[in-house]
Amino acid sequence: MVRMDKLFKLIVFVAFLLLGSMIVIAPAGAVDLKIGAVNAVKLLDEAPQKEAALEILKKEFEVRNRELVAKQKKLRGLEDRFNRDAAIMSEADRKALERDILNQNRDLKRDQEVFREDYNIRRNEEFRKLQEEIAKAIVDLAEKKKYDLVVYEGVIYASDKVDITADVLKLLKSQYRP
């Protein structure tokens, strides 16, 4: 038992010696790294390229959106007419109007789904372009200012000392051509 206790103390002593020597030696061999952190959410939100991409999407889908709104209004008008006049309509007219409402409602839902899918595909394409522009701006800035490491996403905390978001945003704004 005494022997195990002495062995344990010896192991702890050697471990502390090794740890102490590593602490003393590490700073002498340490390399200065220039590290930057970028706030991805802020860049994606404030980059002028984002507004341009949204404007492109708005123009591209404006006509189709208006057509969908017009179809909705037409369908609402038919539904209002049915609710108002169903009691005084002939059986055949009421069934025909009911069938017309069901068909137009089905067509509208299908058109809305196609619109939503097309819009999401295009939005994702524009988002990828924006991410590529941001990545390029980060790399350009990192190379220009000699950063060894720049972290972009997944950063929980970065002090103001390493936060280069404002610099990247400034570069993005200077590169933006409307």
PyMOL commands that set and color helices and strands:
alter all, ss='L'
color gray80, all
select helices_A, chain A and resi 2-29+40-46+48-88+91-144+165-175
alter helices_A, ss='H'
color red, helices_A
select strands_A, chain A and resi 35-37+149-151
alter strands_A, ss='S'
color yellow, strands_A
deselect
rebuild
show_as cartoon
